[in-house]
Amino acid sequence: MKTAAACAATVVVVLAILTIGMVSGIYNFAADAPHTTIVANAIEFARDRSVEVRASGIKVPPLNNSAMIAEGAEHYDGMCTGCHLAPGMRENEMRPGLYPKPPILAAQPPDDPEEQFWIVKHGLKMSGMPAWGLTHPDPEIWKIVAFLQKLPGMSDKQYRGLMQEAHAHHEHIDE
């Protein structure tokens, strides 16, 4: 009984401290002031677990179709390069002011396709990552994911080649 009372008292004290902190405005939410290590780690853990849980069970279609990858590259070029850059792109004027700073997707290993799909479709709160599923149907999002699976380590020349392939594919369809 004493243990339950001690736990309850601890919870009340922690909630009181958090409430005082929120009401006082002591925590700096400015984009140019990084989170404390504890807050950053807690947010990262919670975000990663949230995506992992919600993405589990998503059925991944075949992603190796070259036309699908090229169309995904075209979507990426039009919607994503401002934040995540593209092979051969340098830092732009917007990215330094973003917090958290979006990852440069070409410079890191690909995520699980289920998680990439979920993130692209639903976005991420308080990160600037939009929910593209509000304006793009699932097949279009899977094209972006197909491209994202190929993006890491891609050279500028390979990226430009994919863009040319995507434009040629659209010209062929338009005819």
Number of C-alpha atoms within 10 A of each C-alpha: 5 7 8 9 10 11 11 12 12 12 12 12 12 12 12 12 11 12 12 12 12 11 9 9 10 9 11 11 11 9 13 12 9 13 17 11 9 9 11 13 12 12 13 12 11 12 14 12 12 11 18 15 11 13 18 11 9 12 9 13 12 9 18 13 11 15 15 21 25 25 23 24 28 22 19 21 17 10 13 17 16 17 20 20 21 24 21 13 11 8 13 11 8 10 16 14 10 13 17 16 15 16 12 15 21 20 15 11 13 16 13 13 20 20 19 22 24 22 20 20 22 16 19 15 10 9 12 14 16 17 16 18 17 11 9 12 11 15 11 18 21 24 26 26 29 28 25 23 19 17 22 17 14 14 14 13 11 13 20 15 13 21 20 14 19 22 15 13 14 12 10 9 8 7 5
